[in-house]
Amino acid sequence: MTSSNSTRVRAPNQSAPPDSPIYDGNSLKPHGRVVFDSCGEPGKAPFIHRRNFFQLNTLNTRTLNPLSRKHELATSAFLHHNDIVCIQEHRQFHKESLKIETVNSYDLITASSTKNTVNAAVGGVGFLLSPRARKSLLSVDKISPRIIVIHISGNPKLSVISCYSPTNCSSETEKDNFYRSLSSTINKVPHHNMLAVCGDFNAKLDNMSRFSDHQETNDNGERLLDLCDEHKLVITNTRFQKGLSKLWTYEDPKKQRHQIDYILWRKKWINSVKNCQAYNSMQTVGSDHRIVSCFVQVSYRVNKIPVKDPLRSVDWQELNNKPLLRHHYTVEVRNRYDSLLENADLEADYECLMESIASSALEILPMKKKRRKENPYKDPNIDHHRHVLQQSALAHRTAPSFSTKEKLEEAKKQLDEAYTLTATKQFVEKQTSFLMRNPTQSIDIIAPGR
């Protein structure tokens, strides 16, 4: 029973069509929300949210030509909750530049592979998207047979690049063209976007300053590091300390294991990456590569920048060297302290003194001169032998032979000798300068073992 003075409002009709007056803004409680406004793209569900995890993966499938391979790929992705899988070397050749097909509720997007001299399909890149990721898909762009890009809606938007690098033994021209195209593609991604570059880079990185499975860095590894330095990218699967069983991504026919598949992440959003490692979850696909999975939860946290104390930049040593400056500084501190003390009580005496010292120092005393660290090994002899070594390495890489190998080893030896000679000269000069200033300590310096 409702009275004429009742304040209750009738609930909206749940079965009313979307074009009914309930949706025109006149209702106090409109039924649902038609447009997702959190990502700024009408009709697109936000894939990235600060409360939700998502998985970004990369896998070299070797081939997807048998239909069973595709179904196993989609089934494994469903069982392990893989949202986005970057695919390399699927070897799917089709007339269309891009092909989208549904496999077990997942969407497989492939850029056509190429044909070699014997008319066999080689290479090819693509993506496998979960239904959640497919709803948020904004665009797909094929850059080349080795590079493809997708853009996902969210806050921020996500741009993912799937790429397949030439092998380490490929020609220099082919590798230069690939990295030039990849660098150009990265430059086109807006700086505020969350960016991931995934793929088989055929690159080996040493374990000197990262958690890697190799002792040396090959040519593709050097190019990969240069790419990361240029575009401020972080290699996620060498960032976390893991055992060797969680690092390797490829097993060759000789049963030797290598780490050549990587996921690169834009440094601005690196706090969003919670974990990254290789898994055996795609064994049924029949590839000799393992999938690399990256677990992401968007984080808006910015690394704190410590506030620098300005008094640390003051050159206090000048007070000992310059009596006039010391006298002027003393008088200024006393005057400021007296003026502050007139309007303050006794409890603020210490604060007034410190304020007087700080303000007088910043106004009167000079700042410390920034000392530029010089490279101790900046020597023309070292530069000359380094240039010779670079030329020898290039000649051996272009046309390897026993003679070029001997010249390369000899150039390495001469560069080491140049470093030793320069270090010896610097040591002698340093000790001679010390003996000139401290003649009484000559015995200790000449015989440091005593």
VEXNU-324459 format. One record per residue (C-alpha): z, x, y; residue number from 1. Coordinates in nm, 3 decimals. Last residue first. Layout:
      zz      xx      yy resi
       Z       X       Y  NUM
...
***
This chain:
      zz      xx      yy resi
   0.492  10.634  -0.499  450
   0.184  10.430  -0.597  449
   0.061  10.404  -0.239  448
  -0.011  10.779  -0.221  447
  -0.219  10.822   0.092  446
  -0.040  10.538   0.269  445
   0.311  10.642   0.175  444
   0.248  11.007   0.266  443
   0.099  10.916   0.603  442
   0.397  10.710   0.713  441
   0.506  10.946   0.991  440
   0.161  10.933   1.155  439
   0.190  10.561   1.230  438
  -0.077  10.453   1.484  437
  -0.336  10.710   1.378  436
  -0.242  10.661   1.015  435
  -0.310  10.286   1.043  434
  -0.653  10.345   1.194  433
  -0.739  10.586   0.915  432
  -0.621  10.337   0.654  431
  -0.839  10.061   0.797  430
  -1.142  10.285   0.834  429
  -1.108  10.412   0.475  428
  -1.071  10.059   0.340  427
  -1.369   9.933   0.539  426
  -1.588  10.215   0.412  425
  -1.482  10.152   0.052  424
  -1.553   9.778   0.084  423
  -1.901   9.854   0.219  422
  -1.977  10.093  -0.069  421
  -1.853   9.843  -0.329  420
  -2.063   9.561  -0.179  419
  -2.372   9.784  -0.177  418
  -2.303   9.884  -0.539  417
  -2.293   9.518  -0.641  416
  -2.624   9.457  -0.461  415
  -2.779   9.758  -0.637  414
  -2.671   9.627  -0.978  413
  -2.813   9.282  -0.911  412
  -3.144   9.436  -0.798  411
  -3.155   9.647  -1.118  410
  -3.100   9.337  -1.331  409
  -3.381   9.155  -1.152  408
  -3.616   9.452  -1.178  407
  -3.547   9.473  -1.553  406
  -3.616   9.100  -1.596  405
  -3.938   9.131  -1.395  404
  -4.051   9.409  -1.630  403
  -3.953   9.219  -1.945  402
  -4.144   8.909  -1.836  401
  -4.088   8.581  -1.655  400
  -4.364   8.469  -1.417  399
  -4.231   8.230  -1.151  398
  -3.862   8.259  -1.235  397
  -3.883   8.638  -1.260  396
  -4.063   8.663  -0.925  395
  -3.812   8.430  -0.759  394
  -3.518   8.629  -0.896  393
  -3.673   8.954  -0.776  392
  -3.732   8.812  -0.428  391
  -3.375   8.687  -0.407  390
  -3.240   9.021  -0.528  389
  -3.443   9.211  -0.267  388
  -3.308   8.981   0.005  387
  -2.952   9.042  -0.115  386
  -3.021   9.417  -0.116  385
  -3.126   9.407   0.251  384
  -2.838   9.182   0.358  383
  -2.589   9.412   0.185  382
  -2.729   9.717   0.368  381
  -2.729   9.530   0.699  380
  -2.354   9.459   0.663  379
  -2.162   9.136   0.707  378
  -1.914   9.199   0.427  377
  -1.598   9.166   0.636  376
  -1.716   8.829   0.772  375
  -1.549   8.793   1.106  374
  -1.275   8.544   1.168  373
  -1.293   8.410   1.521  372
  -0.969   8.431   1.704  371
  -0.901   8.130   1.917  370
  -0.726   8.244   2.232  369
  -0.381   8.102   2.269  368
  -0.331   7.880   2.569  367
  -0.213   8.004   2.907  366
   0.131   7.915   3.048  365
   0.164   7.706   3.363  364
   0.090   7.339   3.291  363
   0.158   7.314   2.919  362
   0.465   7.537   2.946  361
   0.607   7.343   3.239  360
   0.569   7.010   3.060  359
   0.734   7.138   2.742  358
   1.028   7.315   2.904  357
   1.107   7.028   3.142  356
   1.085   6.768   2.863  355
   1.318   6.977   2.648  354
   1.574   6.999   2.928  353
   1.554   6.629   3.012  352
   1.600   6.534   2.647  351
   1.909   6.755   2.628  350
   2.071   6.596   2.934  349
   1.996   6.239   2.827  348
   2.360   6.168   2.732  347
   2.477   6.293   3.071  346
   2.299   6.018   3.259  345
   1.952   6.039   3.410  344
   1.801   6.000   3.758  343
   1.923   6.330   3.905  342
   1.871   6.512   3.573  341
   1.495   6.474   3.591  340
   1.471   6.649   3.927  339
   1.707   6.926   3.819  338
   1.513   6.987   3.497  337
   1.185   6.998   3.682  336
   1.316   7.256   3.928  335
   1.471   7.472   3.656  334
   1.156   7.467   3.440  333
   0.940   7.564   3.740  332
   1.171   7.852   3.838  331
   1.167   7.992   3.484  330
   0.787   7.963   3.459  329
   0.735   8.150   3.787  328
   0.972   8.426   3.677  327
   0.798   8.463   3.341  326
   0.455   8.466   3.507  325
   0.569   8.742   3.741  324
   0.715   8.940   3.451  323
   0.387   8.937   3.249  322
   0.394   9.085   2.896  321
   0.701   8.910   2.761  320
   0.606   8.566   2.899  319
   0.248   8.617   2.772  318
   0.378   8.610   2.415  317
   0.436   8.234   2.452  316
   0.062   8.166   2.417  315
   0.068   7.786   2.406  314
  -0.138   7.631   2.124  313
   0.169   7.536   1.925  312
   0.298   7.342   2.225  311
   0.014   7.090   2.182  310
   0.164   6.963   1.852  309
  -0.127   6.844   1.637  308
  -0.116   6.491   1.504  307
  -0.190   6.490   1.133  306
  -0.509   6.306   1.030  305
  -0.436   6.039   0.774  304
  -0.705   5.973   0.515  303
  -0.852   5.630   0.571  302
  -0.762   5.336   0.348  301
  -1.025   5.064   0.320  300
  -1.023   5.076  -0.057  299
  -1.279   4.901  -0.277  298
  -1.189   4.904  -0.643  297
  -1.419   5.115  -0.857  296
  -1.418   5.229  -1.219  295
  -1.701   5.474  -1.293  294
  -1.853   5.486  -1.640  293
  -2.075   5.763  -1.777  292
  -2.265   5.650  -2.088  291
  -2.329   5.907  -2.357  290
  -2.667   6.065  -2.424  289
  -2.826   6.116  -2.767  288
  -2.943   5.756  -2.750  287
  -2.946   5.507  -3.038  286
  -2.835   5.197  -2.848  285
  -2.557   5.154  -3.106  284
  -2.372   5.453  -2.960  283
  -2.326   5.281  -2.624  282
  -1.943   5.275  -2.611  281
  -1.908   5.650  -2.670  280
  -1.760   5.710  -2.323  279
  -1.800   5.960  -2.038  278
  -1.558   5.973  -1.744  277
  -1.478   5.826  -1.402  276
  -1.154   5.689  -1.256  275
  -1.017   5.518  -0.944  274
  -1.315   5.544  -0.712  273
  -1.232   5.351  -0.393  272
  -1.079   5.657  -0.227  271
  -1.428   5.812  -0.232  270
  -1.556   5.559   0.022  269
  -1.641   5.796   0.311  268
  -1.737   6.066   0.061  267
  -2.037   5.868  -0.064  266
  -2.034   5.872  -0.442  265
  -2.239   6.071  -0.691  264
  -2.243   5.965  -1.058  263
  -2.354   6.237  -1.296  262
  -2.545   6.302  -1.619  261
  -2.596   6.671  -1.720  260
  -2.274   6.763  -1.904  259
  -2.374   6.946  -2.219  258
  -2.291   6.944  -2.590  257
  -2.447   7.166  -2.854  256
  -2.533   6.990  -3.179  255
  -2.854   7.193  -3.218  254
  -3.058   6.875  -3.157  253
  -2.894   6.843  -2.811  252
  -2.580   6.642  -2.735  251
  -2.558   6.490  -2.387  250
  -2.276   6.350  -2.170  249
  -1.992   6.602  -2.203  248
  -1.680   6.541  -1.994  247
  -1.447   6.316  -2.197  246
  -1.427   6.542  -2.504  245
  -1.374   6.841  -2.275  244
  -1.045   6.695  -2.160  243
  -1.021   6.536  -1.819  242
  -0.910   6.634  -1.470  241
  -1.085   6.397  -1.232  240
  -1.343   6.513  -0.977  239
  -1.612   6.628  -1.220  238
  -1.712   6.269  -1.309  237
  -1.706   6.168  -0.941  236
  -1.950   6.414  -0.787  235
  -1.880   6.363  -0.415  234
  -2.152   6.305  -0.155  233
  -2.156   6.427   0.204  232
  -2.537   6.396   0.251  231
  -2.628   6.764   0.292  230
  -2.342   6.903   0.085  229
  -2.415   6.666  -0.205  228
  -2.787   6.753  -0.200  227
  -2.709   7.125  -0.193  226
  -2.480   7.079  -0.495  225
  -2.758   6.900  -0.683  224
  -3.010   7.172  -0.599  223
  -2.773   7.438  -0.728  222
  -2.719   7.236  -1.046  221
  -3.093   7.200  -1.097  220
  -3.121   7.580  -1.083  219
  -2.842   7.632  -1.336  218
  -2.470   7.661  -1.267  217
  -2.267   7.867  -1.515  216
  -1.954   7.831  -1.730  215
  -2.011   7.472  -1.832  214
  -1.805   7.160  -1.922  213
  -1.690   7.077  -1.570  212
  -1.369   7.001  -1.386  211
  -1.442   7.155  -1.048  210
  -1.396   7.479  -0.849  209
  -1.491   7.745  -1.106  208
  -1.609   7.505  -1.377  207
  -1.981   7.574  -1.343  206
  -2.230   7.294  -1.291  205
  -2.523   7.209  -1.520  204
  -2.800   6.983  -1.393  203
  -3.046   6.774  -1.593  202
  -2.996   6.516  -1.313  201
  -2.970   6.212  -1.542  200
  -2.872   5.936  -1.307  199
  -2.647   5.777  -1.053  198
  -2.641   5.791  -0.672  197
  -2.373   5.560  -0.533  196
  -2.346   5.441  -0.171  195
  -2.096   5.208  -0.005  194
  -2.275   5.105   0.311  193
  -2.146   5.205   0.657  192
  -2.399   5.488   0.687  191
  -2.698   5.261   0.631  190
  -2.921   5.376   0.340  189
  -3.249   5.525   0.470  188
  -3.116   5.881   0.458  187
  -3.042   5.843   0.087  186
  -3.407   5.760   0.017  185
  -3.528   6.064   0.212  184
  -3.294   6.288   0.011  183
  -3.426   6.143  -0.315  182
  -3.788   6.197  -0.207  181
  -3.720   6.560  -0.112  180
  -3.521   6.608  -0.432  179
  -3.812   6.486  -0.645  178
  -4.082   6.673  -0.452  177
  -3.890   7.001  -0.476  176
  -3.838   6.955  -0.850  175
  -4.208   6.895  -0.910  174
  -4.308   7.188  -0.691  173
  -4.064   7.425  -0.861  172
  -4.221   7.349  -1.197  171
  -4.013   7.204  -1.476  170
  -3.779   7.423  -1.683  169
  -3.462   7.260  -1.543  168
  -3.585   6.917  -1.638  167
  -3.717   6.676  -1.378  166
  -3.455   6.437  -1.236  165
  -3.419   6.073  -1.335  164
  -3.283   5.846  -1.063  163
  -3.087   5.524  -1.017  162
  -2.978   5.462  -0.659  161
  -2.706   5.206  -0.586  160
  -2.639   5.051  -0.245  159
  -2.322   4.844  -0.208  158
  -2.249   4.629   0.094  157
  -1.904   4.655   0.248  156
  -1.782   4.384   0.222  155
  -2.020   4.250  -0.035  154
  -2.387   4.201  -0.115  153
  -2.561   4.439  -0.356  152
  -2.862   4.659  -0.269  151
  -3.080   4.810  -0.541  150
  -3.272   5.139  -0.542  149
  -3.523   5.300  -0.781  148
  -3.620   5.666  -0.824  147
  -3.819   5.851  -1.096  146
  -4.141   5.647  -1.108  145
  -4.120   5.642  -0.725  144
  -3.940   5.447  -0.451  143
  -3.902   5.116  -0.631  142
  -3.696   4.882  -0.415  141
  -3.475   4.597  -0.535  140
  -3.310   4.352  -0.296  139
  -3.004   4.136  -0.230  138
  -2.832   4.108  -0.568  137
  -2.501   3.922  -0.546  136
  -2.579   3.666  -0.818  135
  -2.713   3.946  -1.040  134
  -2.384   4.140  -1.011  133
  -2.186   3.847  -1.152  132
  -2.445   3.778  -1.422  131
  -2.427   4.145  -1.531  130
  -2.702   4.379  -1.418  129
  -2.899   4.636  -1.623  128
  -3.088   4.868  -1.394  127
  -3.409   5.073  -1.399  126
  -3.579   5.408  -1.442  125
  -3.892   5.523  -1.628  124
  -3.968   5.843  -1.810  123
  -4.257   5.880  -2.055  122
  -4.506   5.637  -2.207  121
  -4.756   5.803  -2.440  120
  -5.125   5.822  -2.350  119
  -5.170   6.174  -2.496  118
  -5.194   6.328  -2.147  117
  -4.881   6.150  -2.026  116
  -4.839   5.787  -1.925  115
  -4.588   5.673  -1.662  114
  -4.288   5.441  -1.674  113
  -4.277   5.104  -1.502  112
  -3.973   5.026  -1.290  111
  -3.729   4.821  -1.492  110
  -3.481   4.544  -1.410  109
  -3.289   4.407  -1.710  108
  -3.083   4.096  -1.630  107
  -2.787   4.022  -1.857  106
  -2.735   3.678  -2.015  105
  -2.835   3.817  -2.359  104
  -3.149   3.989  -2.225  103
  -3.313   3.837  -1.918  102
  -3.627   4.005  -1.783  101
  -3.719   4.157  -1.448  100
  -4.026   4.381  -1.411   99
  -4.110   4.602  -1.118   98
  -4.442   4.776  -1.042   97
  -4.619   4.528  -1.267   96
  -4.872   4.666  -1.516   95
  -4.609   4.752  -1.773   94
  -4.482   5.069  -1.944   93
  -4.126   5.077  -2.075   92
  -4.022   5.435  -2.155   91
  -3.649   5.366  -2.087   90
  -3.603   5.719  -1.953   89
  -3.316   5.640  -1.717   88
  -3.094   5.334  -1.684   87
  -2.829   5.260  -1.421   86
  -2.580   5.013  -1.567   85
  -2.411   4.768  -1.330   84
  -2.134   4.528  -1.433   83
  -2.018   4.689  -1.758   82
  -1.751   4.465  -1.912   81
  -1.720   4.664  -2.238   80
  -1.833   4.385  -2.473   79
  -2.103   4.263  -2.231   78
  -2.249   4.611  -2.179   77
  -2.251   4.667  -2.555   76
  -2.440   4.341  -2.608   75
  -2.690   4.418  -2.330   74
  -2.772   4.765  -2.469   73
  -2.781   4.638  -2.827   72
  -3.021   4.363  -2.723   71
  -3.248   4.610  -2.543   70
  -3.249   4.852  -2.835   69
  -3.327   4.572  -3.081   68
  -3.650   4.497  -2.896   67
  -3.782   4.838  -2.995   66
  -3.923   5.010  -2.683   65
  -3.595   5.081  -2.509   64
  -3.623   5.460  -2.512   63
  -3.417   5.772  -2.436   62
  -3.136   5.544  -2.310   61
  -3.019   5.782  -2.037   60
  -2.706   5.604  -1.921   59
  -2.530   5.545  -1.588   58
  -2.237   5.315  -1.515   57
  -2.070   5.130  -1.228   56
  -1.778   4.914  -1.328   55
  -1.607   4.662  -1.101   54
  -1.248   4.605  -1.001   53
  -1.152   4.309  -0.785   52
  -0.882   4.272  -0.520   51
  -1.064   4.457  -0.242   50
  -1.378   4.258  -0.298   49
  -1.728   4.373  -0.382   48
  -1.962   4.125  -0.553   47
  -1.951   3.870  -0.272   46
  -2.152   3.564  -0.387   45
  -2.490   3.530  -0.212   44
  -2.600   3.193  -0.073   43
  -2.604   3.304   0.288   42
  -2.547   3.680   0.334   41
  -2.264   3.774   0.572   40
  -2.044   3.906   0.296   39
  -1.737   3.693   0.354   38
  -1.943   3.392   0.466   37
  -2.007   3.258   0.118   36
  -2.196   2.934   0.194   35
  -2.133   2.587   0.048   34
  -1.758   2.577   0.076   33
  -1.556   2.310  -0.097   32
  -1.513   1.943  -0.001   31
  -1.435   1.916   0.369   30
  -1.068   1.857   0.445   29
  -1.027   1.710   0.795   28
  -1.373   1.554   0.772   27
  -1.602   1.554   1.075   26
  -1.762   1.889   0.991   25
  -2.095   1.753   0.862   24
  -2.004   1.797   0.497   23
  -1.823   1.465   0.444   22
  -2.104   1.292   0.636   21
  -2.323   1.307   0.322   20
  -2.588   1.579   0.282   19
  -2.398   1.752   0.001   18
  -2.391   1.434  -0.208   17
  -2.062   1.246  -0.253   16
  -1.912   1.265  -0.600   15
  -1.582   1.414  -0.490   14
  -1.530   1.143  -0.225   13
  -1.306   1.288   0.042   12
  -0.935   1.203   0.030   11
  -0.830   0.920   0.265   10
  -0.606   1.039   0.546    9
  -0.243   0.940   0.562    8
  -0.089   0.883   0.906    7
   0.006   0.517   0.837    6
   0.040   0.286   1.139    5
  -0.189   0.014   0.999    4
   0.008   0.013   0.677    3
  -0.100   0.139   0.337    2
   0.000   0.000   0.000    1
***
